[in-house]
Amino acid sequence: MEPNLQNTPVQQMPATTPDKHLSLLPVIIVGIVMLLLGLGGGYLLFANKNQVKQATTQTSPTTVQQVTPTHSTSPTPVPSVINSPTISPAITENVFKVRELGIEFQIPADLTDLTYAATTTNGITSVSFSTLSLTNLDKANGGSYCNSTNAGLGIISKSSQLGHDLSDSKQIGNYYYTWNHPQGTCSQNNDVINLQTKQSAELGNAFKSIQLMQ
């Protein structure tokens, strides 16, 4: 005998209610992903700034401190040549002073432009003389030998021993001073020769008045 299926009640399965936690899972995942992206972006930004800072530090110009040397490295200046022409800085009442010889003497008006050059050899100091007027006149006539370096007017020397020429020597203290006139003319021009002869004779006379410099 077949069972009566029409009268048998059908048992229904209860409806499944979705879990609330499962419904929030996509939101949580999306939030985590965004958080990770944000952290990653922040790290990259920080790292980029740090690299830029390091690059700026490395490429910034270095200031070099200049050290001033304690001792000067410039070449030592060469002393002036001892036989360079000199004009006496002190001519008072026609008194001409020669500091290299430690003497002074009276000069006439024609010798107020007197110049000299001093040299010392083997303990003998020699001073050769000329004047600006004689030197300039010689240059104007094409010459160059009447200056004080070439003893255009003569030489006065100082030594502790007496020389051979006694007539033109004078002892002052422990030293002998000797006058030597020019050995010849310094030019072929008559005007220059005449001026040289005149001024040389005047200097020879002035030598007779030499005394220790006051």
Protein Blocks (a to p, Z undefined) as FASTA:
>chain_A
ZZdfklpccdddddddddfklmmmmmmmmmmmmmmmmmmmmmmmmmmmmmmmmmmmmmpc
cdddddddfbdcbdcdddddfkbccddfbdgehiacdfknopacdddfklmmgccdddde
ehiacdddddfklmmmmmmnopaklbmklomnoccdddfbdcfblmlgccehjbccdddd
dfbdfbfbfklmmmmmmmmmmmmmmmmmgccdZZ
